[in-house]
Amino acid sequence: MHRCASFFLLAALVAAGHASAKPAAEAQSELALRVGETVAVTINEQPVRIRIEPDAISVPTMNADAAQRLKLKPSMIGYIYVIGPERIGFRTDNVPYRLGKAAFKRRTAFSDRQLADGADGVAGPATFPFGRTVLTLRDSQPGDRAITFPLDDEMGRSQTGTRIDVGGRPIYVAFSFARAESLVTATGGKWIADANGGRFDGAPREAPILYGVSRPVRPLSLDRPLMLGALEIRNLAVRVADMGNAQGIAEQAAPEPDPNEIVVTAEGKGKVPNQRLYVGMDTIGHCASITYDFGAKTITLMCPDQP
């Protein structure tokens, strides 16, 4: 029987087992990429290009055509990613990777979909065995300063980010290069509205969530800014449930039937920390880089003052 499980459970299972390509140097402690670059690796002795996204899960996920070329074989471990009414089934294979002379194995997911444009697959900042991952948006300049957050262990190895406490309740935070707005799940949006004097400010519209699936969202205006350290979260939208309406945030949290659950086809324990905030480019687009330091357990953005 399929059962709901958290990103952490999926990560535990993993632990058990056309952009320009940038070759990885041998035995380096840092993986550094500019936005638009891909990292060149081999899987099953075949060359592939993988795009690193700050909000991607750490399970490397391949396009359907790449999975076929790599001859990935489904194991007993699979999962279903649920986005609203959409259910996307993923199979996994534990396969050998090589970056330069570094060799390792990673459980790798694949489905019948093409999920990554301009690359063979997508992975998160913590996917590969480097001490640090640096994602560069632009060259550094005078006025850039470090804004550092703790790397949140509650997100496990499945996704890489930090967290913000709103009214004593955690919302797990990942950064996103793929969207301008920042997007929060429905109950988290209600917490933010309660704490910061929020109200819906616009009609529902469809917005891309993940894997080509779009869901209804609504813009949220705040009387008091939502701060993540020194960063003001700008252009915030709430991912509303299908039965949401203009009064939903002001009155009570609407039911949330689609909090990006993962359904895993293996036994395990865990609870989904399903309130998530994806911080978009209207908030971080002025920054020069994001550094994930896994030894120090920190995430550092190099940014000037927000314009």
C-alpha positions as CSV (number, residue, x, y, z in Angstrom):
1,M,0.0,0.0,0.0
2,H,1.2,3.5,-0.8
3,R,1.6,5.7,2.2
4,C,2.3,9.4,2.7
5,A,5.8,10.2,3.8
6,S,8.1,13.2,4.2
7,F,11.0,14.4,2.1
8,F,13.1,13.2,5.0
9,L,11.9,9.6,4.5
10,L,12.7,9.7,0.9
11,A,16.1,11.1,1.7
12,A,16.7,8.2,4.2
13,L,15.9,5.7,1.4
14,V,18.3,7.5,-0.9
15,A,21.1,7.5,1.8
16,A,20.6,3.8,2.1
17,G,21.3,2.9,-1.2
18,H,21.1,23.3,-23.9
19,A,23.3,25.2,-21.3
20,S,27.0,25.0,-21.4
21,A,28.4,22.0,-19.6
22,K,31.1,22.6,-17.0
23,P,33.4,19.6,-16.2
24,A,34.0,19.0,-12.5
25,A,37.6,19.2,-11.3
26,E,39.1,16.1,-9.7
27,A,39.0,15.9,-5.9
28,Q,37.7,19.4,-5.5
29,S,36.0,20.4,-2.3
30,E,33.7,22.9,-4.0
31,L,31.3,22.7,-6.8
32,A,30.9,26.1,-8.4
33,L,28.5,26.9,-11.2
34,R,27.0,30.0,-12.8
35,V,23.3,30.2,-13.5
36,G,22.7,28.6,-16.9
37,E,25.7,26.2,-16.6
38,T,25.3,22.5,-16.1
39,V,27.7,20.1,-14.5
40,A,29.1,17.3,-16.7
41,V,29.1,13.8,-15.1
42,T,28.9,10.2,-16.3
43,I,26.2,7.8,-15.2
44,N,26.6,4.2,-16.1
45,E,29.6,5.3,-18.2
46,Q,27.4,7.6,-20.3
47,P,27.9,11.4,-20.3
48,V,25.1,13.5,-19.0
49,R,24.5,17.2,-18.1
50,I,22.8,18.0,-14.9
51,R,21.4,21.4,-13.9
52,I,21.8,22.3,-10.2
53,E,18.8,24.2,-8.8
54,P,18.6,25.6,-5.3
55,D,15.0,24.4,-4.8
56,A,15.4,21.0,-6.4
57,I,15.2,17.9,-4.2
58,S,18.6,16.2,-3.7
59,V,17.6,13.0,-5.4
60,P,19.0,13.5,-8.9
61,T,16.1,13.3,-11.4
62,M,16.5,12.4,-15.0
63,N,14.4,13.2,-18.1
64,A,12.7,10.2,-19.6
65,D,14.9,10.1,-22.7
66,A,18.0,10.3,-20.6
67,A,16.9,7.5,-18.4
68,Q,16.3,5.3,-21.4
69,R,19.7,6.1,-22.8
70,L,21.4,5.4,-19.5
71,K,19.5,2.1,-19.2
72,L,18.2,3.0,-15.7
73,K,16.3,0.1,-14.2
74,P,13.5,0.4,-11.7
75,S,14.2,-0.9,-8.2
76,M,11.8,-1.7,-5.4
77,I,12.0,1.9,-4.2
78,G,9.8,4.4,-5.9
79,Y,7.7,7.4,-4.9
80,I,4.8,9.4,-6.1
81,Y,5.0,13.2,-6.1
82,V,1.5,14.7,-5.6
83,I,0.8,18.2,-6.8
84,G,-2.9,18.9,-6.4
85,P,-4.8,16.3,-8.4
86,E,-1.6,15.4,-10.4
87,R,0.3,12.3,-9.3
88,I,3.7,11.8,-10.9
89,G,5.2,8.4,-10.4
90,F,9.0,8.1,-10.1
91,R,11.1,5.0,-10.1
92,T,14.7,4.9,-8.9
93,D,17.9,3.1,-9.6
94,N,21.1,3.2,-7.6
95,V,23.8,3.8,-10.2
96,P,27.5,4.7,-10.5
97,Y,28.5,8.3,-11.1
98,R,31.8,9.8,-12.0
99,L,33.0,13.5,-11.8
100,G,36.5,13.7,-13.0
101,K,38.2,10.8,-11.1
102,A,35.8,10.9,-8.2
103,A,33.4,7.9,-8.3
104,F,30.3,7.4,-6.2
105,K,26.8,6.0,-6.3
106,R,23.5,7.9,-6.1
107,R,20.0,6.7,-6.1
108,T,18.6,8.4,-9.2
109,A,14.9,9.0,-10.0
110,F,13.2,8.9,-13.4
111,S,9.7,9.0,-14.8
112,D,8.0,9.1,-18.2
113,R,8.3,12.9,-18.3
114,Q,10.7,15.4,-19.6
115,L,11.4,17.5,-16.5
116,A,14.5,19.5,-17.2
117,D,15.0,21.9,-20.1
118,G,18.5,22.3,-21.6
119,A,19.9,19.4,-19.5
120,D,19.5,15.7,-19.0
121,G,18.4,16.0,-15.4
122,V,18.1,18.2,-12.4
123,A,19.6,18.0,-8.8
124,G,19.9,20.0,-5.7
125,P,22.9,21.8,-4.1
126,A,23.5,18.8,-1.7
127,T,23.3,16.0,-4.3
128,F,27.0,15.6,-5.1
129,P,29.8,14.9,-2.6
130,F,31.3,18.4,-2.3
131,G,31.9,20.3,0.9
132,R,30.5,23.4,-0.6
133,T,28.2,24.3,-3.6
134,V,28.4,27.8,-4.9
135,L,25.7,29.1,-7.4
136,T,26.7,32.4,-9.0
137,L,24.2,34.8,-10.4
138,R,26.7,37.6,-11.3
139,D,30.2,38.8,-10.7
140,S,30.9,40.2,-7.2
141,Q,30.9,44.0,-6.8
142,P,31.6,46.6,-4.1
143,G,28.7,46.7,-1.7
144,D,28.0,42.9,-1.6
145,R,27.9,41.6,1.9
146,A,27.3,38.2,3.5
147,I,23.8,37.3,4.7
148,T,24.2,33.9,6.4
149,F,21.5,31.5,7.5
150,P,21.7,28.1,9.2
151,L,21.3,25.1,7.0
152,D,18.2,23.5,8.4
153,D,18.6,19.8,9.2
154,E,14.9,19.3,9.4
155,M,14.8,19.5,5.6
156,G,17.0,16.4,5.5
157,R,19.0,15.5,2.4
158,S,15.9,15.8,0.3
159,Q,15.9,19.6,-0.1
160,T,18.4,22.2,0.8
161,G,17.4,25.4,2.7
162,T,16.8,27.2,5.9
163,R,13.7,28.1,7.9
164,I,11.8,31.0,9.1
165,D,9.7,31.0,12.3
166,V,6.3,32.8,12.0
167,G,4.4,33.1,15.2
168,G,6.6,30.3,16.7
169,R,5.8,27.9,13.8
170,P,8.4,26.8,11.3
171,I,8.1,27.4,7.5
172,Y,10.9,25.7,5.6
173,V,12.6,28.0,3.1
174,A,14.4,27.2,-0.2
175,F,15.6,29.7,-2.8
176,S,14.4,29.6,-6.4
177,F,16.0,30.9,-9.6
178,A,13.0,29.7,-11.7
179,R,10.3,32.2,-10.4
180,A,10.1,35.9,-9.8
181,E,7.6,35.8,-7.0
182,S,8.0,34.0,-3.7
183,L,5.5,31.3,-3.1
184,V,4.3,29.8,0.2
185,T,1.9,26.9,0.9
186,A,-1.6,27.8,2.0
187,T,-1.3,27.3,5.8
188,G,2.0,29.0,5.9
189,G,0.4,31.9,4.0
190,K,-2.3,32.0,6.7
191,W,0.4,32.2,9.5
192,I,2.2,35.0,7.6
193,A,-1.1,36.9,7.1
194,D,-2.0,36.6,10.8
195,A,1.5,37.7,11.9
196,N,2.1,40.5,9.4
197,G,-1.3,41.9,8.7
198,G,-1.9,40.1,5.4
199,R,-4.7,40.1,2.9
200,F,-5.3,38.7,-0.6
201,D,-4.6,41.4,-3.2
202,G,-5.7,40.0,-6.6
203,A,-7.6,37.2,-8.3
204,P,-6.5,33.6,-8.4
205,R,-4.3,32.6,-11.3
206,E,-2.4,29.6,-12.4
207,A,1.3,29.5,-11.6
208,P,3.9,26.7,-12.3
209,I,4.7,24.7,-9.2
210,L,7.0,21.9,-10.3
211,Y,7.5,19.3,-13.0
212,G,5.3,21.2,-15.4
213,V,2.3,21.3,-13.1
214,S,0.5,24.6,-12.4
215,R,-1.8,25.3,-9.5
216,P,-3.9,28.3,-8.4
217,V,-2.1,31.0,-6.4
218,R,-3.1,34.5,-5.1
219,P,-0.9,37.5,-4.3
220,L,-0.6,38.4,-0.6
221,S,-0.2,42.0,0.6
222,L,1.3,42.6,4.0
223,D,1.0,45.6,6.3
224,R,4.4,44.6,7.9
225,P,7.2,43.2,5.8
226,L,8.1,39.5,6.1
227,M,11.9,39.4,6.8
228,L,14.3,36.6,6.2
229,G,17.3,37.9,8.0
230,A,18.2,41.1,6.2
231,L,16.1,40.2,3.2
232,E,12.5,41.5,2.7
233,I,10.4,38.8,1.0
234,R,8.8,40.6,-1.9
235,N,6.1,39.7,-4.4
236,L,4.6,37.0,-2.1
237,A,1.9,34.7,-3.4
238,V,0.0,31.9,-1.5
239,R,-0.7,28.6,-3.0
240,V,-4.4,28.3,-2.3
241,A,-6.6,25.2,-2.1
242,D,-9.0,24.6,-4.9
243,M,-11.9,25.9,-2.7
244,G,-10.1,29.0,-1.7
245,N,-11.7,32.5,-2.0
246,A,-10.9,36.1,-1.3
247,Q,-12.0,35.8,2.3
248,G,-10.1,32.6,3.1
249,I,-6.9,34.1,4.4
250,A,-8.7,36.8,6.5
251,E,-11.1,34.3,8.2
252,Q,-9.3,31.0,8.6
253,A,-6.8,28.8,6.9
254,A,-8.4,27.1,3.9
255,P,-8.1,23.3,3.7
256,E,-4.9,22.3,1.9
257,P,-5.3,19.1,0.1
258,D,-2.2,19.4,-2.0
259,P,0.9,20.3,0.1
260,N,3.4,18.7,-2.2
261,E,3.3,15.4,-0.4
262,I,5.5,12.5,-1.4
263,V,4.0,9.0,-1.3
264,V,6.7,6.4,-1.0
265,T,6.3,2.7,-2.0
266,A,8.4,1.5,1.0
267,E,7.8,1.4,4.7
268,G,9.1,4.1,6.9
269,K,8.3,6.8,9.5
270,G,8.1,10.5,9.2
271,K,5.9,13.5,9.1
272,V,5.8,15.9,6.2
273,P,7.0,19.4,7.2
274,N,4.6,20.7,4.6
275,Q,4.7,24.5,5.1
276,R,7.3,25.7,2.5
277,L,8.3,29.0,1.2
278,Y,10.2,29.3,-2.1
279,V,12.0,32.7,-2.2
280,G,12.1,34.0,-5.8
281,M,14.2,36.4,-7.8
282,D,12.2,39.5,-6.9
283,T,13.8,39.0,-3.5
284,I,17.2,37.5,-4.4
285,G,17.8,38.6,-8.0
286,H,20.1,41.5,-6.9
287,C,22.4,39.0,-5.1
288,A,25.7,37.8,-6.5
289,S,25.8,34.2,-5.3
290,I,24.5,31.6,-2.9
291,T,27.0,29.3,-1.1
292,Y,25.9,26.1,0.6
293,D,28.6,25.1,3.1
294,F,27.9,21.6,4.4
295,G,30.7,21.5,6.8
296,A,29.7,24.8,8.5
297,K,26.0,24.0,8.0
298,T,25.4,27.5,6.6
299,I,23.8,29.1,3.5
300,T,25.4,32.5,2.6
301,L,24.0,34.9,0.1
302,M,26.3,37.7,-1.1
303,C,24.1,40.7,-1.7
304,P,24.1,44.5,-1.7
305,D,21.3,46.4,0.0
306,Q,17.9,45.6,-1.6
307,P,17.0,48.2,-4.1
